[in-house]
Amino acid sequence: MHWGGFGWILMLIFWVFVIFVGIEVVRILLRTGKENKNGNTPADRTPMEILKKRYAKGEIDKKEFEEKKKDLM
């Protein structure tokens, strides 16, 4: 098959596409499993950090926060 002078352009586009797809696949695989919905890794979330976030969100009141904080200390 004769592509004229444009064969090398199509080959270049093909390889750029292949490299781009490969990089995106690697990025997705590295990101999967490391972050949860909040962007924190599970290992980085201490019980105190979880408690503080629940208090900040209004899920628990100050009294309950102080009680649980004492339990954790």
N, CA, C and O atoms as a GROMACS GRO file, in nm:
protein
  292
    1MET      N    1   0.083  -0.116   0.000
    1MET     CA    2   0.000   0.000   0.000
    1MET      C    3   0.089   0.124   0.000
    1MET      O    4   0.184   0.132   0.078
    2HIS      N    5   0.059   0.218  -0.084
    2HIS     CA    6   0.141   0.338  -0.098
    2HIS      C    7   0.068   0.457  -0.037
    2HIS      O    8  -0.039   0.495  -0.084
    3TRP      N    9   0.125   0.516   0.066
    3TRP     CA   10   0.064   0.628   0.136
    3TRP      C   11   0.119   0.763   0.088
    3TRP      O   12   0.073   0.867   0.134
    4GLY      N   13   0.210   0.762   0.001
    4GLY     CA   14   0.271   0.886  -0.045
    4GLY      C   15   0.362   0.941   0.063
    4GLY      O   16   0.430   0.865   0.132
    5GLY      N   17   0.365   1.070   0.077
    5GLY     CA   18   0.452   1.134   0.176
    5GLY      C   19   0.390   1.143   0.314
    5GLY      O   20   0.451   1.198   0.406
    6PHE      N   21   0.269   1.090   0.330
    6PHE     CA   22   0.198   1.105   0.457
    6PHE      C   23   0.205   0.982   0.548
    6PHE      O   24   0.151   0.984   0.658
    7GLY      N   25   0.269   0.879   0.504
    7GLY     CA   26   0.279   0.757   0.585
    7GLY      C   27   0.350   0.779   0.716
    7GLY      O   28   0.309   0.726   0.820
    8TRP      N   29   0.456   0.856   0.714
    8TRP     CA   30   0.532   0.881   0.837
    8TRP      C   31   0.450   0.964   0.936
    8TRP      O   32   0.465   0.948   1.057
    9ILE      N   33   0.364   1.053   0.886
    9ILE     CA   34   0.279   1.133   0.974
    9ILE      C   35   0.179   1.042   1.047
    9ILE      O   36   0.157   1.056   1.167
   10LEU      N   37   0.119   0.949   0.974
   10LEU     CA   38   0.024   0.855   1.036
   10LEU      C   39   0.094   0.767   1.138
   10LEU      O   40   0.038   0.738   1.244
   11MET      N   41   0.216   0.724   1.108
   11MET     CA   42   0.292   0.642   1.203
   11MET      C   43   0.326   0.723   1.328
   11MET      O   44   0.320   0.671   1.439
   12LEU      N   45   0.362   0.850   1.310
   12LEU     CA   46   0.393   0.937   1.424
   12LEU      C   47   0.270   0.956   1.511
   12LEU      O   48   0.279   0.948   1.634
   13ILE      N   49   0.155   0.982   1.451
   13ILE     CA   50   0.030   0.998   1.526
   13ILE      C   51  -0.004   0.870   1.601
   13ILE      O   52  -0.045   0.875   1.717
   14PHE      N   53   0.014   0.757   1.537
   14PHE     CA   54  -0.012   0.628   1.601
   14PHE      C   55   0.074   0.610   1.725
   14PHE      O   56   0.022   0.574   1.831
   15TRP      N   57   0.204   0.635   1.715
   15TRP     CA   58   0.293   0.612   1.830
   15TRP      C   59   0.269   0.714   1.942
   15TRP      O   60   0.282   0.680   2.060
   16VAL      N   61   0.235   0.837   1.907
   16VAL     CA   62   0.201   0.936   2.010
   16VAL      C   63   0.077   0.888   2.085
   16VAL      O   64   0.071   0.899   2.208
   17PHE      N   65  -0.022   0.837   2.013
   17PHE     CA   66  -0.143   0.786   2.075
   17PHE      C   67  -0.112   0.668   2.166
   17PHE      O   68  -0.163   0.662   2.278
   18VAL      N   69  -0.031   0.574   2.121
   18VAL     CA   70   0.004   0.457   2.201
   18VAL      C   71   0.076   0.498   2.329
   18VAL      O   72   0.048   0.446   2.436
   19ILE      N   73   0.169   0.592   2.318
   19ILE     CA   74   0.243   0.638   2.436
   19ILE      C   75   0.150   0.710   2.533
   19ILE      O   76   0.158   0.688   2.654
   20PHE      N   77   0.061   0.794   2.481
   20PHE     CA   78  -0.035   0.865   2.565
   20PHE      C   79  -0.125   0.767   2.641
   20PHE      O   80  -0.145   0.782   2.761
   21VAL      N   81  -0.178   0.669   2.572
   21VAL     CA   82  -0.265   0.570   2.636
   21VAL      C   83  -0.188   0.493   2.742
   21VAL      O   84  -0.240   0.467   2.850
   22GLY      N   85  -0.065   0.456   2.713
   22GLY     CA   86   0.018   0.385   2.810
   22GLY      C   87   0.041   0.465   2.936
   22GLY      O   88   0.033   0.412   3.047
   23ILE      N   89   0.070   0.593   2.921
   23ILE     CA   90   0.093   0.680   3.036
   23ILE      C   91  -0.035   0.693   3.119
   23ILE      O   92  -0.029   0.688   3.242
   24GLU      N   93  -0.148   0.710   3.054
   24GLU     CA   94  -0.275   0.722   3.126
   24GLU      C   95  -0.310   0.594   3.202
   24GLU      O   96  -0.360   0.600   3.314
   25VAL      N   97  -0.284   0.480   3.143
   25VAL     CA   98  -0.312   0.352   3.210
   25VAL      C   99  -0.226   0.340   3.336
   25VAL      O  100  -0.276   0.300   3.440
   26VAL      N  101  -0.099   0.376   3.326
   26VAL     CA  102  -0.010   0.370   3.442
   26VAL      C  103  -0.058   0.467   3.551
   26VAL      O  104  -0.058   0.431   3.668
   27ARG      N  105  -0.098   0.588   3.513
   27ARG     CA  106  -0.146   0.685   3.611
   27ARG      C  107  -0.271   0.634   3.682
   27ARG      O  108  -0.283   0.649   3.804
   28ILE      N  109  -0.362   0.574   3.609
   28ILE     CA  110  -0.485   0.522   3.669
   28ILE      C  111  -0.454   0.407   3.764
   28ILE      O  112  -0.511   0.399   3.873
   29LEU      N  113  -0.364   0.318   3.724
   29LEU     CA  114  -0.329   0.205   3.809
   29LEU      C  115  -0.259   0.250   3.936
   29LEU      O  116  -0.282   0.192   4.042
   30LEU      N  117  -0.176   0.351   3.928
   30LEU     CA  118  -0.106   0.399   4.046
   30LEU      C  119  -0.201   0.473   4.140
   30LEU      O  120  -0.183   0.468   4.262
   31ARG      N  121  -0.300   0.542   4.086
   31ARG     CA  122  -0.395   0.617   4.167
   31ARG      C  123  -0.497   0.525   4.234
   31ARG      O  124  -0.540   0.553   4.345
   32THR      N  125  -0.537   0.417   4.168
   32THR     CA  126  -0.639   0.327   4.219
   32THR      C  127  -0.589   0.258   4.345
   32THR      O  128  -0.478   0.204   4.348
   33GLY      N  129  -0.670   0.261   4.448
   33GLY     CA  130  -0.636   0.194   4.572
   33GLY      C  131  -0.556   0.277   4.669
   33GLY      O  132  -0.546   0.241   4.787
   34LYS      N  133  -0.499   0.386   4.624
   34LYS     CA  134  -0.421   0.469   4.715
   34LYS      C  135  -0.504   0.576   4.781
   34LYS      O  136  -0.475   0.617   4.894
   35GLU      N  137  -0.606   0.623   4.713
   35GLU     CA  138  -0.686   0.731   4.768
   35GLU      C  139  -0.830   0.689   4.783
   35GLU      O  140  -0.883   0.615   4.700
   36ASN      N  141  -0.892   0.736   4.887
   36ASN     CA  142  -1.035   0.716   4.901
   36ASN      C  143  -1.107   0.839   4.850
   36ASN      O  144  -1.044   0.924   4.787
   37LYS      N  145  -1.235   0.851   4.874
   37LYS     CA  146  -1.313   0.962   4.820
   37LYS      C  147  -1.266   1.098   4.870
   37LYS      O  148  -1.279   1.197   4.799
   38ASN      N  149  -1.212   1.105   4.990
   38ASN     CA  150  -1.167   1.232   5.046
   38ASN      C  151  -1.026   1.268   5.004
   38ASN      O  152  -0.977   1.376   5.037
   39GLY      N  153  -0.960   1.180   4.934
   39GLY     CA  154  -0.824   1.207   4.892
   39GLY      C  155  -0.720   1.168   4.995
   39GLY      O  156  -0.601   1.196   4.977
   40ASN      N  157  -0.761   1.106   5.102
   40ASN     CA  158  -0.669   1.061   5.206
   40ASN      C  159  -0.649   0.911   5.195
   40ASN      O  160  -0.742   0.836   5.165
   41THR      N  161  -0.528   0.871   5.221
   41THR     CA  162  -0.505   0.728   5.226
   41THR      C  163  -0.555   0.677   5.360
   41THR      O  164  -0.545   0.748   5.460
   42PRO      N  165  -0.610   0.557   5.364
   42PRO     CA  166  -0.662   0.504   5.490
   42PRO      C  167  -0.558   0.500   5.602
   42PRO      O  168  -0.593   0.518   5.718
   43ALA      N  169  -0.433   0.477   5.570
   43ALA     CA  170  -0.328   0.469   5.672
   43ALA      C  171  -0.300   0.604   5.736
   43ALA      O  172  -0.252   0.611   5.849
   44ASP      N  173  -0.330   0.714   5.664
   44ASP     CA  174  -0.305   0.848   5.716
   44ASP      C  175  -0.415   0.897   5.809
   44ASP      O  176  -0.396   0.999   5.876
   45ARG      N  177  -0.528   0.829   5.815
   45ARG     CA  178  -0.640   0.876   5.895
   45ARG      C  179  -0.637   0.811   6.032
   45ARG      O  180  -0.671   0.694   6.049
   46THR      N  181  -0.596   0.889   6.129
   46THR     CA  182  -0.594   0.840   6.266
   46THR      C  183  -0.734   0.855   6.324
   46THR      O  184  -0.815   0.931   6.271
   47PRO      N  185  -0.762   0.784   6.432
   47PRO     CA  186  -0.893   0.798   6.496
   47PRO      C  187  -0.922   0.942   6.538
   47PRO      O  188  -1.036   0.987   6.530
   48MET      N  189  -0.820   1.014   6.583
   48MET     CA  190  -0.840   1.153   6.625
   48MET      C  191  -0.876   1.240   6.504
   48MET      O  192  -0.961   1.329   6.516
   49GLU      N  193  -0.814   1.218   6.390
   49GLU     CA  194  -0.846   1.295   6.270
   49GLU      C  195  -0.990   1.268   6.226
   49GLU      O  196  -1.061   1.359   6.184
   50ILE      N  197  -1.031   1.144   6.235
   50ILE     CA  198  -1.169   1.108   6.199
   50ILE      C  199  -1.267   1.177   6.293
   50ILE      O  200  -1.369   1.230   6.250
   51LEU      N  201  -1.235   1.175   6.422
   51LEU     CA  202  -1.321   1.240   6.521
   51LEU      C  203  -1.332   1.390   6.495
   51LEU      O  204  -1.441   1.446   6.501
   52LYS      N  205  -1.219   1.454   6.467
   52LYS     CA  206  -1.219   1.598   6.438
   52LYS      C  207  -1.301   1.629   6.313
   52LYS      O  208  -1.374   1.729   6.311
   53LYS      N  209  -1.291   1.547   6.212
   53LYS     CA  210  -1.370   1.569   6.090
   53LYS      C  211  -1.519   1.552   6.115
   53LYS      O  212  -1.600   1.628   6.063
   54ARG      N  213  -1.554   1.452   6.196
   54ARG     CA  214  -1.696   1.432   6.229
   54ARG      C  215  -1.751   1.552   6.306
   54ARG      O  216  -1.864   1.595   6.283
   55TYR      N  217  -1.672   1.606   6.397
   55TYR     CA  218  -1.713   1.723   6.474
   55TYR      C  219  -1.725   1.845   6.382
   55TYR      O  220  -1.821   1.922   6.393
   56ALA      N  221  -1.630   1.862   6.293
   56ALA     CA  222  -1.632   1.975   6.201
   56ALA      C  223  -1.752   1.968   6.106
   56ALA      O  224  -1.808   2.072   6.068
   57LYS      N  225  -1.791   1.849   6.069
   57LYS     CA  226  -1.906   1.832   5.979
   57LYS      C  227  -2.039   1.848   6.052
   57LYS      O  228  -2.144   1.860   5.989
   58GLY      N  229  -2.034   1.846   6.185
   58GLY     CA  230  -2.157   1.858   6.262
   58GLY      C  231  -2.226   1.726   6.289
   58GLY      O  232  -2.341   1.723   6.331
   59GLU      N  233  -2.156   1.617   6.265
   59GLU     CA  234  -2.213   1.484   6.289
   59GLU      C  235  -2.226   1.455   6.438
   59GLU      O  236  -2.314   1.381   6.480
   60ILE      N  237  -2.137   1.514   6.518
   60ILE     CA  238  -2.142   1.496   6.663
   60ILE      C  239  -2.134   1.635   6.728
   60ILE      O  240  -2.082   1.729   6.669
   61ASP      N  241  -2.186   1.646   6.850
   61ASP     CA  242  -2.181   1.774   6.919
   61ASP      C  243  -2.055   1.783   7.005
   61ASP      O  244  -1.977   1.688   7.013
   62LYS      N  245  -2.037   1.898   7.070
   62LYS     CA  246  -1.915   1.922   7.148
   62LYS      C  247  -1.902   1.824   7.264
   62LYS      O  248  -1.792   1.775   7.292
   63LYS      N  249  -2.012   1.794   7.330
   63LYS     CA  250  -2.009   1.702   7.445
   63LYS      C  251  -1.962   1.563   7.401
   63LYS      O  252  -1.874   1.503   7.464
   64GLU      N  253  -2.020   1.514   7.294
   64GLU     CA  254  -1.981   1.381   7.244
   64GLU      C  255  -1.836   1.383   7.195
   64GLU      O  256  -1.763   1.286   7.214
   65PHE      N  257  -1.795   1.494   7.133
   65PHE     CA  258  -1.656   1.507   7.087
   65PHE      C  259  -1.559   1.497   7.204
   65PHE      O  260  -1.460   1.424   7.197
   66GLU      N  261  -1.588   1.570   7.311
   66GLU     CA  262  -1.500   1.569   7.429
   66GLU      C  263  -1.496   1.431   7.493
   66GLU      O  264  -1.389   1.387   7.536
   67GLU      N  265  -1.608   1.362   7.500
   67GLU     CA  266  -1.612   1.228   7.558
   67GLU      C  267  -1.527   1.130   7.477
   67GLU      O  268  -1.448   1.054   7.532
   68LYS      N  269  -1.545   1.135   7.347
   68LYS     CA  270  -1.469   1.043   7.261
   68LYS      C  271  -1.321   1.078   7.260
   68LYS      O  272  -1.235   0.991   7.250
   69LYS      N  273  -1.292   1.208   7.270
   69LYS     CA  274  -1.153   1.252   7.274
   69LYS      C  275  -1.084   1.197   7.399
   69LYS      O  276  -0.969   1.153   7.393
   70LYS      N  277  -1.155   1.200   7.513
   70LYS     CA  278  -1.100   1.143   7.637
   70LYS      C  279  -1.074   0.993   7.621
   70LYS      O  280  -0.972   0.942   7.668
   71ASP      N  281  -1.167   0.924   7.555
   71ASP     CA  282  -1.152   0.780   7.534
   71ASP      C  283  -1.028   0.749   7.449
   71ASP      O  284  -0.960   0.648   7.470
   72LEU      N  285  -1.000   0.835   7.355
   72LEU     CA  286  -0.887   0.811   7.265
   72LEU      C  287  -0.753   0.844   7.329
   72LEU      O  288  -0.649   0.790   7.290
   73MET      N  289  -0.756   0.934   7.427
   73MET     CA  290  -0.630   0.974   7.491
   73MET      C  291  -0.586   0.878   7.593
   73MET      O  292  -0.482   0.899   7.656
   0.00000   0.00000   0.00000
